[in-house]
């Protein structure tokens, strides 16, 4: 199976909310202490994603000390009244993410678009540009900023929890979205440990808890631009930028 080279990026923000599902029911949400694999995949997908590829996050480094802020949020009620609830955000977050991509084997119709050099070049340029879409740290109100870093910067970064092991307990890991209309949506949970400020993510088949969810509407994908077209657009944009200096 094809596997791209590793990519590295820094993502940071003033606030983050990786909601613990156990706190959703009462309306007063609370964040996990660290990002989930699904949330980081959302960050990477915002940088560059196409149905041809599947982004795979393998590690995250927690750079800053884990700290929280409690915010009061006024929520509208069904009778047009309002209620005050509290949300516990993470504050001043910075994460270093290590990831790669593989081919999406569920899309054999896109075999013609499996051009590794083109996709790797587009991913690299997308990271340098800070992503192709807005980056959110868990929820829409928590904007993140993406920066390109090298493998050396990733490996030598100064981190808050060096030489420490932190057991984070059972955490949400990721979703497995259906690829056919008769398949259910699955959510995965697993025991999560941070060692030397690094969380190494398991694969879904290694997770201890799997839940079957039924409230998901399957959608058929439409047409997409080929990697050749995407790469040509990026090349023109780069030439225009260089010509403007």
Order of alpha helices (4+ residues) and beta strands (2+ residues): beta-alpha-beta-beta-beta-alpha-beta-beta-alpha-beta-beta-beta-beta-alpha
